[in-house]
Amino acid sequence: MRASSVLALAATLPSTFAAYKGFNYGSTGRDQAAFEGEFNSAKNLAGSSYTSARLYTMIQDGTTNTPISAIPAAISTGTSLLLGLWASAGDAIFQNELAALNAAIAQYGTAFTDLIAGISVGSEDVYRITPIGVANNAGVGVGPDVLVNYIGQVRSAISGTSASDKLVGHVDTYNVWTNSSQDALIAACDFLGVDAYPYYETTKANSIENANATFWDDYELTVAASQGKPVWITETGWPVSGPSSNQAVASIDNAKTYYDDVACHAFATGVNTWWYILQDTGAEPSFGLVGAGTPPPTTPLYDLSC
């Protein structure tokens, strides 16, 4: 999607529309205080405030089906949530995900459900079983038929609760969504979450000079395949450090360029966006907008103003 297309899209959006703007958050080793620290840092980032969080699981780390402590942290900090239920670990684990969702609704009521931006059933599950995912050792995945079934189970679980009107969808890579074999999965979704990283698209000319066009082409192709469903940006970013990936060079300057081209356009046009990532200290490559610190610092590595 070129800048002209982005601006044209913006003109069609209602003036009262407020897009969700947040980060992806892991679950390992985090308690409520850790989540609160991250959410508050995201809200108070110099240059741009992020007030939404995308989760990958409903289950608190180290438990069987206790609701994730990101929920009370979100309530205390006013952070909206794109919930995630892990869908690639088998039926028994998915039942634990549903149990945690149901328990959270019962425990926190509308203080929780009013914060729900949407519910994602799975994340990149189909990608992991594609030839590209297998070649990249992406891990265990499941096919679209399993996800359609799980989406139905989520809708049944929230029926009659204060979450009954929340959108239920799935997150996957753009090249999964554009494959016609996903038509039934798309039909089952209320929204599509798209993950796209030009940095990793090594079969293309993927220098930072091409990254803007590559990302928005990926997004537009997903929109074209979406059967009219809304398409949300659920993961993208550019690494501030790490190895080169074909023509893509990890650097703070390139991460800033990508942010200006992709994030700023997405925010300006009201596309729900969850950036990758606030902090990933020690990761290689590192996509973190801030450096080390607990809670994360509020001074980003590059200017976030648009």
Residue, then its C-alpha position, 0 to 999 in steps of 0.5 A: m500500500r503506497a502512501s497515496s493509498v494509505l491516505a485514501l483509506a484514511a479519508t474513508l474512516p469515520s472521524t471518531f475511529a480510534a485504532y488500537k495501538g500496542f505491542n506484543y508481549g510474551s508470558t514467560g516469567r511475568d507476574q502482574a507487577a512485571f506486566e504492569g511495569e511493561f504496560n506503564s512504560a509503553k503508555n509513557l514512552a517519549g514521543s508516542s503512547y501505546t495503550s494496547a497489548r497483544l497476548y499469545t496465551m490466556i494461561q499464566d506461566g507455570t500454571t495449568n489454566t489460571p488466567i494470565s496476570a496480564i489481565p489484572a495488570a491491564i485493568s489497573t493500567g487501562t490497557s486494552l487487550l488483543l487476547g490470544l489462545w495458543a492453538s498448536a499444542g493439542d486439544a487438551i491444552f486448548q481446553n485449558e486455554l478456554a478454561a482460563l478465558n472463562a475463569a477470567i470473565a467470571q473473575y473480572g467481569t466487565a472490568f476485563t471484557d470492556l478492555i478486549a480488542g479482540i480474541s485471536v485463536g492461534s498465532e501463525d499456526v498454519y505458517r508453521i506447517t507450510p514448506i517455508g515454516v518447516a524449512n525455518n524450523a518454526g515448530v508445531g502448527v495445525g491446519p485451518d480445519v482445526l482452527v475453524n473448530y477452535i474458533g467455534q469453541v471460543r464463540s460457544a464459550i463466550s456466548g451469553t457472557s459480557a464478552s459475547d460481542k467481541l470479535v474472534g479471529h486468527v493471526d497468521t503470516y500474509n502468505v498464508w492468508t493469500n493462499s486460497s486453501q485458507d478460504a474457510l478459515i477466513a470465512a470463520c474469522d471476524f478479523l484477520g491478524v497479519d504478521a509481516y516482516p520484510y527483514y525476513e523476506t529473503t527471497k525478495a529485494n529486502s533492503i530498507e529502501n524496499a521495506n515500506a513497499t514490501f510491507w504494504d504490498d503484503y498488507e494489501l494482498t491480505v486485504a484482497a483475500s480477506q473476504g471483506k473482513p478487517v485486517w489488523i497488523t499484529e506483528t511487524g518491526w525492524p531490528v535495531s541490532g543483529p545479523s543482516s538478512n539478505q539485503a536487510v541490515a539491522s540498525i537503529d537508523n533502519a528501524k527508525t526509517y521502517y517505523d516512520d514508513v510503516a507504523c506512522h502510516a498505520f497509525a494515521t489511517g486507523v489500522n489496529t496495530w501491535w508493534y514488535i516489540l517494546q523490549d527484547t533484551g538479549a534477543e538476536p536479532s533485537f527488535g526492542l524499541v527500548g533497551a535494558g531495564t526493569p521496568p523498561p525505560t521510557t526513552p526509546l532508542y529512536d524518535l517515535s513521533c510521527 
